[in-house]
Amino acid sequence: MQINTQYIRTPLAGARAPVAARHEPAEAGEVGDSFASTAALNEALKAVPEIRQEEIKRATALVESKDYPPQELIDRLSRLLADEIAGQ
């Protein structure tokens, strides 16, 4: 594997630390609306299950299958790995 160093950036000499942006104080109504939106979002997130049972069932079925992963996928991956190792 090769690393392309062309995209690695180095810090500029003498660069200053970023200055925090100045914000105007929010109007009273804006803060209340923002808080209400945040509270509604938090409630919606509580309703979403952390574990999706349908994905658990799907993964379990794949793991139990003798045909997973497909032989073609294993062959292709092994060829890619062999090509990568041979090229080093």
N, C-alpha and C positions, 0 to 999 in steps of 0.2 A: 504494500500500500504506500502511496506517495502522498506527501502533504504539500499542497500548493501554498508556498509562503508569500505569494504575491498579494494575497488578501489579508495578511496579518498586519495590523496597524500598530505603530508604536506611538506613545504619547509625545505630543509636541513639547519641545524644550521651552520652559518658561510659561507653560500654559497655566492659566489661573483656574481655581476651582469654580464650578458653575454657581451662579448667583441664583438664589431662590426667587421664583416669580412672585411679583406682588399682586395680590388679589384685592379687589374692592370688597368691602363688607356686604354680605348678602342681605337682601330685604327680609323682613320677618316672615312673609308669606312663602318665600322661596325655601327657607330652611324647613318649614313645616311640610311643604310638598315633598321635598327631598327625603325627609324622615319617613313620611308615609309611604313613599315608593320603596324605600329600603325595607321597611317593616313588611310590606306586601311581598317583596322578593324573598325575604327570609322565610315567610310562611309558606310560599310556594316551594322553596327548596326543602322544607321539612316534609312536604307531601311526597317528594320523590324518594323512592327506596334507594338505599345505599347499595344494595345487592339486587341485581336484576335476575330473578329466578329463571326467566326464559334463556338467558345467556349461560347460566350455570348448567341447565339441562342440555343445551347445545354442546357446550364444552365437554361435559361428561360423556355424551354420546360419541363425540369425536375421539376422545381418549380411549374409550372402550372398543372402538372399531379397529379391526385388524388391518383395514385398508387405509388407515390414516397415519401419517400423511401418504398420499398416493406415491407409488413407486416412481412415476415419472418425475415428480417433484424432487425426490431423493436423488435420482440420477442426475437431474439438471444441476442441483446444488453441489453434488460431488464433483461434477465436471468443472463448475465455476471455481470451486476451491482448489482443485488440481491445477487448473490454468493459472490461478493466482500464485500458488506455491511454485510452480514451474517458472513463472516469470520473475521471481525474486532472485 
